Structures are given as C-alpha cells and as structure tokens.
Amino acid sequence: MPNTPSSSSPEYPRAGRREWLGLAVLVLPTLLLALDMTVLHLAAPHLSADLEPSSSELLWILDIYGFMVAGFLITMGTLGDRIGRRRLLLIGATAFGLASLAAAFAHSSMMLIATRALLGVAGATLMPSTLALIRNMFHVEHERTLAITIWMTGFIVGSAIGPLVGGVMLAFFWWGSVFLLAVPVMVLLLLVGPWLLPEFRDEQAGRLDLTSALLCICAVLLLIFGIKDSARDGLNLLASSALLAGLLVGTLFVRRQRRLAEPMFDLALFRQPAFSVSVAAMMLCILALSGAWLLIFQYLQGALGMTPLQAGLVMLPSALLQTAASLLVPRMARWLAPRVLISGGLLVAVAGFVALLLIGRYPGPGLMVLATVLLGIGIMPMMILGTDLVIGSAPPEKTGAAAATSETATEMGMALGIAVIGSIGAAVYRYRMLELMPSGLSDHQLEVASDTVGGALGLASHLPDALAAAVMSAVQVSFTQALQTNALIGAVVMLGAAWLTGRYLAAVRPGH
C-alpha cells in the first residue's frame, strides 16, 4: 500500500462531487437499517396473527437480528479491511436484499427466524463498511466530520420515520411488505456503488484468523444473549452461564490477539485516548439513554393513554431539532475543542434527564417534549465527534475494525441499558403496583397488572368502571416512578460520561 500523507497535510485533496454523491449512496443503507429497527415491532401483531408463533418464537423473531449484528460486527469490519470495504459492502447488500425477499414471504416462524438471522449477518457488513469508506473518501478533517454528520442524520431520520412508514405499509399491505423496503435500496446501492465508491483494503494484512473470528463472534453473542435474557427473565442460570462463558471466551480472544504476529484486531488502538475514551463514552451514553427510552413510549401510551400516532407526534420535535442540531456540530467543531463540545452536550442531556425526573408533577406532555429535545440535542456531539475520533484515530488500513468497535460498543450499551436500568425500572413498577392496587382483585389479576403496563391496561378494560379507574390510577403513579428512577440512573451515568470526555480528551484540539 503506498504511503499517504497525514490528514493535516495540504497534499490531501478536498472531496469532489463524486465523493459527496458516494456519501449519499452510503447514507441509504444506514437510513434503512435504522428504519427496520422500529418497523418490525409495529408488524409484530400482524405476523403473530398470520404465522401464530409461540411467545418464545416471537421473541427470537424480534431479537435474532440484533444478536447477529452485534456478534458479527468486529469480524466483518476486520474482513473488510482485508478483502476491501467496497467489496464487502456490495456482498452484504446483495445478501441483505435476498434475505429481505425471503423474510417477506416466510411461511413459518422458523423460516422467519432463519431469514432474520441472515439479515443480521448481512447487516453487520453494512455499518462498518460505510464508516470505513467515509474515512477513505474524506481526508480533510472538517469535511470528514460533516460527512459523518450527514451519515448520522440518516440514522436519525430513519428512526424518526420508521413508525410512519411502517404504519402506511401495514395499512395497505401484509406484514411481509416491511421487509421489501430494503430491496430497491440495495439494488440502487449495487448499481451505483461500483461507480461512486472507491475500493480500499490493507495490502499488508494477512489472512483472516478464523479461530480469532470464531472466538470474537461467540464472545459477543454469549454476552448479548446473557444480558438480554437476564433483562427478560431475571438473572437466571441460563443468563449467568451465558455471561460467564462470554467473558471466558472474550478473555481467550484477547490473549490470542496479543500472541499473534498479525492479530485480527489490533488492541493497540485502545492505547490512544481519542479511541478508547470515545468508545467507552458512547457505550455509557447509549446505556443511559436506552434505559429511559425503553419507558418513554410506554409512559405516553400507557400512563397518559395516548394513541401511537399521538405518541409519535410528541416525539417529533425531538427528531426535528436533533437533526438540526447535528448539522451545527461540524461548524462548532472547527472552533471548539472536542472535549468542550462533547462534555457540554452531555451536560445538556443530563438536563433532559432532570426534566424527566419532574414528569408527573405537571399535567400534559410539555415536559416530555422538553426532556426528549434536550436528550436528543445533547447526545449529538458525542455520537458525531465520538465516531469521528474513533475512525480518525485509527490508521487508514484499520478503520473497518475501528468502526466496527464503535458500533459494537453502542450495541453493548443498548443491551446493558435495557437489561440493567430497564430491570430496575420494572422492579420499581412492580413494587409500587402491588402497594397501590385496589382490593377485590384475585392473585392472578394482581400478578398480570404488576408485570407489565400492557397487562394492566388489558385487565382494566375488563373491570367495572370504578375498579378500572383505580387500576389506571395505580398504573400512572407506578410507571411515573419507574420512569423517574430510570431517569435518575441515566443522569448519573451521563454525568460520568461527561466527566470522562472532559477529563481525558483534553489533548484533542479543534479540528483534531
């Protein structure tokens, strides 16, 4: 591989029309992956009525995609460094399109689980490949920051329009139609990708170490499974065994990387504060947010009685202002040091958690709108500049693995947030419900109502008016306290992330 000048050198050319058009192509799969996260949950009742899966099968239909994405991210990022990022992206796009077609016309629960697993493996090729290609296409720092901002904005837009697109599709077509959204996007990527996207790979890298790849995949899959299973059913023997096995396999993976002359993953990347601190801070931020976001939609629909459309409208200001704020980050990053911009943004997010602590004291959704806006705006500098620091601090030939590491960190943060903070919120809700539930209900009814908000709402719909009103009053108080508990934990975790970035990113200057 020829030597390249440093990213601060004037020898590097500015991005031209081809690079910016290529970025538009790279945003498409990112938008699609974000959209898919929300669409399938909307389709769950429809596919349940058609395929009649068991409760266990339905959970696997919803979870297997995230398992496989998280498990294969680092391996696929490293593979892209070796065989070429564009080649891996196009291979993954082909596999994603074909698996989407198979999922759309699945005729059994097991077939849908299998195709969702294939979608996860294919999806794991897309995110690290797109980020690594951005690193290869945009060499000037402020242009790369802007490119990552646009890429991140695609993710935000996809998440925001997911419920709307899914609702329209399900109103006119069958549940499988939500999978067909991927097909035209992947076809477009396959048609224009070879023309607009450059190829890049590490010419000095050896063969992919299959033993290391297997250890990495098994370690992440076991850890994610253990975390999610403990969130769903409590810390049981199966979840504990999976967590311990994941830690053991992960230790073997790390030891093998230290012994190999050409490791699959270069652990030396973690010696750079810009890399290690950014990865850790992103994981903490997603951990804090996922514990709160898990309950926000349930609060709007369960405690406040909103329809899904009304709940979506409450969240719309956050999505719009978050998108607008993301576009200001590149300009501000040229004048403010990353630690100032990132830690300052995280303090704004802490204010959002404080607003959530006040939920319940004031009627109406106004405080929820304020809280979600502050959370959305405050997190953007971390996600944009943190991603930029991760891929910018890695050598060009290692950016696939670096990008995969940041994505794996966010997946782990999300799983931990749901498992740990979500479980604490569920325990608070259960404890308060058992205290506040009116007399005259059977033990089974008490168990159903205190288990989930959905169970309480279903029970209330079959009770006399006076008893139903008492149950709903208990739901509002109990779930509000659960949300406040999760917000308090989130505020502490986010404050810790703000301190971490403010303390250890001091050496990184504006424009890094």
C-alpha positions in Angstrom: 0.0 0.0 0.0 1.5 3.4 -0.9 2.4 5.8 1.8 -0.2 8.5 2.4 0.4 12.0 3.9 -1.1 12.8 7.2 -4.7 14.0 7.3 -3.5 17.5 8.2 -1.3 17.8 5.1 -2.2 20.1 2.2 -1.3 17.2 -0.1 -4.7 15.6 0.6 -7.3 16.7 -2.0 -10.6 18.1 -0.9 -13.7 16.0 -1.6 -15.3 16.5 -5.0 -18.7 15.8 -6.5 -18.1 12.0 -6.8 -17.3 11.7 -3.0 -20.4 13.7 -2.0 -22.6 11.6 -4.3 -21.0 8.5 -2.9 -21.8 9.7 0.6 -25.5 9.9 -0.4 -25.3 6.3 -1.5 -23.7 5.3 1.8 -26.5 7.1 3.8 -29.2 4.9 2.2 -28.3 1.6 3.9 -27.8 3.4 7.2 -31.3 5.0 6.9 -32.8 1.6 6.1 -31.2 -0.2 9.0 -32.5 2.5 11.4 -36.0 2.3 9.9 -36.0 -1.5 10.2 -35.5 -1.3 13.9 -38.9 0.2 14.5 -40.9 -1.2 11.6 -40.7 -4.8 12.7 -42.1 -4.1 16.2 -45.1 -2.5 14.5 -45.6 -5.5 12.4 -45.3 -8.0 15.3 -49.1 -8.2 15.9 -49.8 -8.8 12.2 -47.2 -11.5 11.7 -48.3 -13.1 15.0 -51.9 -13.4 13.6 -50.6 -14.9 10.4 -47.7 -17.2 11.5 -49.0 -17.9 15.0 -45.6 -18.1 16.6 -45.2 -19.1 20.3 -44.1 -16.4 22.7 -40.5 -17.8 22.6 -40.5 -17.8 18.8 -41.8 -14.3 18.7 -39.0 -13.1 21.0 -36.4 -14.8 18.7 -38.0 -13.2 15.6 -37.6 -9.8 17.2 -34.2 -10.4 18.9 -32.2 -12.6 16.5 -31.4 -9.7 14.1 -29.7 -7.6 16.9 -27.9 -10.7 18.2 -26.3 -11.4 14.8 -25.5 -7.8 14.0 -23.7 -7.4 17.3 -21.9 -10.7 17.1 -20.5 -10.2 13.6 -19.6 -6.5 13.6 -16.0 -6.7 14.6 -15.3 -9.8 12.4 -17.0 -8.1 9.4 -15.1 -4.9 10.0 -11.8 -6.7 10.0 -12.8 -8.8 7.0 -13.5 -5.5 5.1 -10.0 -4.3 5.9 -8.6 -7.4 4.3 -10.8 -8.1 1.2 -11.9 -4.5 0.5 -14.5 -2.3 2.1 -16.5 -1.7 -1.1 -16.4 -5.4 -2.0 -17.7 -6.4 1.4 -20.4 -3.6 1.3 -21.7 -4.9 -2.1 -21.6 -8.5 -1.0 -23.5 -7.6 2.2 -26.1 -5.5 0.2 -26.7 -8.5 -2.1 -27.2 -10.8 0.9 -29.4 -8.3 2.7 -31.7 -7.9 -0.4 -32.0 -11.6 -0.9 -32.7 -12.3 2.8 -35.3 -9.5 2.8 -37.1 -11.2 0.0 -37.1 -14.5 1.8 -38.3 -12.8 5.1 -41.1 -11.1 3.3 -42.5 -14.3 2.0 -41.7 -16.5 5.1 -44.4 -19.1 5.7 -43.4 -20.2 9.1 -42.0 -18.9 12.3 -38.7 -20.9 12.0 -38.2 -19.6 8.4 -38.7 -16.0 9.6 -36.2 -16.6 12.4 -33.6 -18.0 10.0 -34.0 -15.2 7.5 -33.8 -12.6 10.2 -30.5 -14.2 11.3 -29.2 -13.9 7.8 -30.3 -10.3 7.7 -28.3 -9.7 10.9 -25.1 -11.2 9.4 -25.6 -9.2 6.2 -26.4 -6.0 8.2 -23.1 -6.4 10.2 -21.3 -5.8 6.9 -23.0 -2.5 6.1 -22.4 -0.2 9.1 -18.6 -0.7 9.5 -18.1 -0.7 5.7 -19.9 2.6 5.2 -18.0 4.3 8.0 -14.6 3.0 6.8 -15.4 4.2 3.3 -16.2 7.6 4.6 -12.8 7.7 6.2 -11.2 6.8 2.8 -13.2 9.3 0.8 -13.0 12.4 3.1 -9.4 13.1 4.2 -9.8 16.8 5.3 -10.9 16.7 8.9 -13.8 19.2 8.8 -15.1 17.5 5.6 -15.0 14.1 7.3 -16.8 15.5 10.3 -19.5 16.9 8.0 -19.8 13.5 6.2 -20.2 11.6 9.4 -22.8 14.2 10.5 -24.8 13.5 7.3 -24.4 9.8 7.8 -25.6 10.1 11.4 -28.5 12.3 10.3 -29.6 9.5 8.0 -29.8 7.2 11.0 -31.8 9.8 13.0 -34.3 10.3 10.1 -34.7 6.5 9.6 -35.5 6.1 13.3 -38.0 9.0 13.2 -39.9 8.0 10.1 -39.9 4.3 10.9 -43.3 4.3 12.7 -44.9 6.5 10.0 -43.6 4.3 7.1 -44.5 1.1 8.9 -48.0 2.4 9.7 -48.6 3.2 6.0 -47.2 -0.1 4.8 -49.3 -2.1 7.2 -52.4 -0.1 6.4 -52.3 -1.2 2.8 -50.2 -4.4 2.6 -49.4 -7.5 4.5 -46.7 -7.7 7.2 -44.1 -9.0 4.9 -44.1 -5.8 2.9 -42.0 -4.1 5.6 -39.1 -6.3 4.5 -39.5 -5.3 0.9 -38.4 -1.7 1.7 -34.8 -3.0 1.6 -34.9 -4.4 -1.9 -34.9 -1.2 -4.0 -32.4 0.5 -1.7 -30.0 -2.5 -2.1 -30.5 -2.7 -5.8 -29.6 1.1 -6.1 -26.5 0.5 -4.0 -25.4 -2.4 -6.2 -25.9 -0.3 -9.4 -24.1 2.9 -8.4 -21.8 1.7 -5.7 -19.1 0.3 -8.0 -19.0 3.7 -9.9 -19.1 6.1 -7.0 -17.4 4.3 -4.2 -13.6 3.7 -4.0 -12.1 0.4 -3.1 -9.7 0.3 -0.1 -8.1 -2.6 1.8 -5.0 -3.3 3.9 -2.5 -4.7 1.4 -0.1 -5.8 4.2 -2.7 -7.7 6.2 -2.5 -11.5 6.3 -5.4 -13.9 6.1 -8.3 -13.6 8.5 -7.6 -15.8 11.5 -10.7 -18.0 11.6 -10.1 -19.0 15.2 -10.0 -15.4 16.3 -13.1 -14.6 14.3 -15.0 -17.6 15.9 -13.9 -16.5 19.4 -15.0 -12.9 18.8 -18.4 -13.9 17.4 -19.1 -16.4 20.2 -18.0 -14.0 23.0 -20.2 -11.1 21.8 -23.2 -13.4 21.1 -23.0 -15.0 24.5 -22.7 -11.7 26.3 -25.6 -10.1 24.4 -27.7 -13.2 24.9 -27.0 -13.3 28.6 -27.7 -9.6 29.1 -31.0 -9.7 27.1 -32.2 -12.9 28.8 -31.5 -11.5 32.2 -33.5 -8.4 31.3 -36.4 -10.5 30.2 -36.5 -13.2 32.8 -34.2 -12.0 35.6 -30.6 -13.2 36.3 -31.3 -17.0 36.0 -28.9 -19.9 35.5 -29.0 -19.7 31.7 -28.3 -16.0 31.6 -25.5 -16.3 34.2 -23.9 -19.2 32.3 -24.0 -17.3 29.0 -22.4 -14.2 30.7 -19.6 -16.2 32.3 -19.0 -18.2 29.1 -18.9 -14.9 27.1 -16.3 -13.4 29.5 -14.2 -16.6 29.3 -14.3 -16.7 25.5 -13.6 -13.0 25.3 -10.5 -13.4 27.5 -9.3 -16.2 25.2 -9.8 -13.8 22.2 -7.8 -11.0 23.8 -4.9 -13.4 24.8 -4.8 -14.8 21.3 -4.6 -11.3 19.7 -1.7 -10.4 22.0 0.2 -13.6 20.8 -0.4 -13.3 17.1 2.1 -11.5 14.9 -0.8 -10.3 12.7 -3.8 -10.2 15.0 -7.3 -10.0 13.7 -8.0 -7.0 15.9 -5.2 -4.6 16.9 -5.6 -4.0 20.6 -3.0 -1.2 20.4 -5.9 1.1 19.2 -7.1 1.2 22.8 -3.8 2.9 23.9 -5.0 6.1 22.2 -7.2 8.2 24.4 -9.2 9.5 21.5 -10.2 6.0 20.5 -10.7 4.3 23.9 -12.4 7.2 25.6 -14.7 7.8 22.7 -15.7 4.1 22.6 -16.3 4.0 26.4 -18.2 7.2 26.4 -20.5 6.2 23.5 -21.3 3.0 25.3 -22.2 4.8 28.5 -24.3 7.3 26.7 -26.3 4.7 24.9 -26.6 2.7 28.1 -28.1 5.7 29.9 -30.5 6.6 27.0 -31.8 3.1 26.3 -32.9 2.7 29.9 -35.0 5.8 29.7 -36.2 5.5 26.1 -37.4 2.0 26.9 -40.1 3.5 29.1 -40.9 6.8 27.4 -43.2 5.4 24.7 -44.8 3.0 27.2 -45.4 6.0 29.5 -47.1 8.1 26.8 -49.4 5.3 25.7 -49.9 3.5 29.0 -49.8 6.2 31.7 -51.1 9.1 29.6 -53.4 7.0 27.3 -52.1 8.4 24.0 -52.6 6.6 20.7 -49.4 5.5 18.8 -49.9 8.5 16.4 -50.2 10.9 19.3 -47.1 9.5 21.0 -45.2 9.8 17.7 -46.2 13.5 17.4 -44.9 14.1 20.9 -41.5 12.7 19.8 -41.5 14.6 16.5 -40.0 17.9 17.9 -37.1 15.9 19.3 -36.3 14.2 16.0 -36.5 17.5 14.1 -34.4 19.5 16.5 -31.9 16.7 16.8 -31.5 16.7 13.1 -31.0 20.4 13.0 -28.5 20.3 15.9 -26.5 17.6 14.2 -25.9 19.9 11.2 -24.4 22.6 13.6 -21.9 20.2 15.1 -19.3 20.3 12.3 -19.3 24.1 12.3 -18.9 24.3 16.0 -16.2 21.6 16.0 -13.9 23.9 13.9 -13.8 26.4 16.8 -14.4 24.4 20.0 -12.2 21.5 21.3 -14.0 18.1 21.1 -13.9 17.8 24.9 -15.7 21.1 25.4 -18.4 20.4 22.7 -18.9 16.7 23.7 -18.9 17.2 27.5 -21.1 20.3 27.2 -23.6 18.4 25.0 -23.7 15.6 27.6 -24.5 18.1 30.3 -27.5 19.3 28.2 -28.5 15.6 28.1 -28.2 15.5 31.9 -30.7 18.4 32.0 -33.0 16.3 29.9 -32.9 13.5 32.5 -33.6 16.1 35.2 -36.7 17.2 33.2 -37.8 13.5 33.2 -37.5 13.5 37.0 -40.2 16.2 37.1 -42.6 14.1 35.0 -45.9 13.6 36.9 -45.8 16.9 38.7 -47.1 18.8 35.7 -50.1 17.7 33.5 -49.8 17.3 29.8 -46.9 16.2 27.5 -45.0 19.5 27.5 -42.3 18.4 30.0 -41.8 15.1 28.0 -41.3 17.2 24.8 -38.7 19.3 26.6 -36.9 16.3 28.1 -36.7 14.4 24.8 -35.5 17.6 22.9 -32.7 18.1 25.5 -31.7 14.4 25.3 -31.7 14.4 21.5 -29.7 17.6 21.1 -27.2 16.8 23.9 -26.2 13.4 22.6 -25.4 14.6 19.1 -21.9 16.0 19.6 -20.9 12.7 21.3 -22.2 10.5 18.6 -20.8 12.5 15.7 -17.5 13.6 17.1 -17.0 10.4 19.0 -17.5 8.4 15.8 -15.1 10.8 14.0 -12.5 10.4 16.7 -12.7 6.6 16.6 -12.2 6.2 12.9 -9.9 9.3 12.6 -7.5 8.0 15.3 -7.1 4.6 13.6 -4.7 4.1 10.7 -6.5 4.1 7.3 -5.9 0.3 6.9 -7.6 -0.4 10.3 -10.7 1.8 10.0 -13.0 -1.1 9.3 -12.2 -2.7 12.6 -12.3 0.7 14.4 -15.7 1.5 13.0 -17.0 -2.0 14.0 -15.7 -1.4 17.5 -17.7 1.8 18.0 -20.8 0.1 16.6 -20.3 -2.9 18.9 -19.9 -0.6 21.9 -23.3 1.0 21.1 -24.9 -2.4 20.8 -23.5 -3.5 24.1 -24.6 -0.2 25.7 -28.1 -0.7 24.5 -28.3 -4.2 25.7 -26.9 -3.3 29.1 -29.2 -0.3 29.4 -32.3 -2.4 28.7 -31.1 -5.2 31.0 -29.8 -3.3 34.0 -31.6 0.0 34.1 -34.7 -1.5 32.5 -34.9 -4.2 35.1 -34.6 -1.7 37.9 -37.5 0.3 36.4 -39.6 -2.8 36.1 -38.9 -3.8 39.7 -40.0 -0.3 40.9 -43.2 -0.5 38.8 -44.0 -4.0 40.2 -43.3 -3.0 43.8 -45.5 0.2 43.6 -48.3 -1.6 41.8 -48.6 -4.2 44.5 -48.8 -1.4 47.0 -51.4 0.7 45.2 -53.7 -1.9 43.6 -57.3 -1.7 44.9 -58.8 -4.6 46.9 -61.1 -7.0 45.3 -58.7 -8.4 42.7 -57.5 -12.0 42.5 -53.9 -13.0 42.9 -53.7 -13.7 39.2 -55.1 -10.3 38.3 -52.6 -8.7 40.7 -49.7 -10.6 39.0 -50.8 -9.6 35.5 -51.3 -5.9 36.3 -48.0 -5.6 38.2 -46.0 -7.5 35.5 -46.3 -5.0 32.6 -48.3 -1.9 31.7 -49.9 -3.8 28.8 -51.2 -6.4 31.2 -52.6 -3.7 33.5 -54.3 -2.0 30.6 -55.8 -5.3 29.4 -57.0 -6.1 32.9 -58.6 -2.6 33.3 -60.6 -3.0 30.1 -62.5 -5.9 31.6 -63.2 -4.5 35.0 -66.1 -2.4 36.3 -65.6 1.4 35.8 -64.7 2.2 39.4 -62.2 -0.7 39.7 -60.7 0.1 36.3 -60.2 3.8 37.3 -58.4 2.7 40.5 -56.1 0.3 38.5 -55.3 3.1 36.0 -54.5 5.5 38.8 -52.1 2.9 40.2 -50.5 2.5 36.8 -49.9 6.2 36.4 -48.2 6.6 39.7 -46.2 3.4 39.5 -45.0 3.8 36.0 -44.2 7.5 36.6 -41.9 6.5 39.5 -40.3 3.8 37.3 -39.5 6.3 34.7 -38.1 8.8 37.3 -35.9 6.0 38.7 -34.5 5.2 35.2 -34.0 8.9 34.6 -32.1 9.4 37.8 -29.7 6.5 36.9 -29.4 7.8 33.4 -28.5 11.2 34.7 -25.7 9.8 36.9 -24.3 7.6 34.0 -24.4 10.6 31.6 -22.7 12.8 34.1 -20.0 10.2 34.4 -19.6 10.2 30.6 -19.4 14.0 30.6 -16.6 13.9 33.2 -14.8 11.1 31.2 -14.7 13.1 28.0 -13.9 16.4 29.7 -11.0 14.8 31.6 -9.4 12.6 29.0 -10.0 14.3 25.7 -8.0 17.3 26.7 -5.2 16.7 24.3 -7.5 16.7 21.3 -7.8 20.2 19.7 -10.4 21.8 17.5 -10.2 20.2 14.1 -8.3 17.3 15.7 
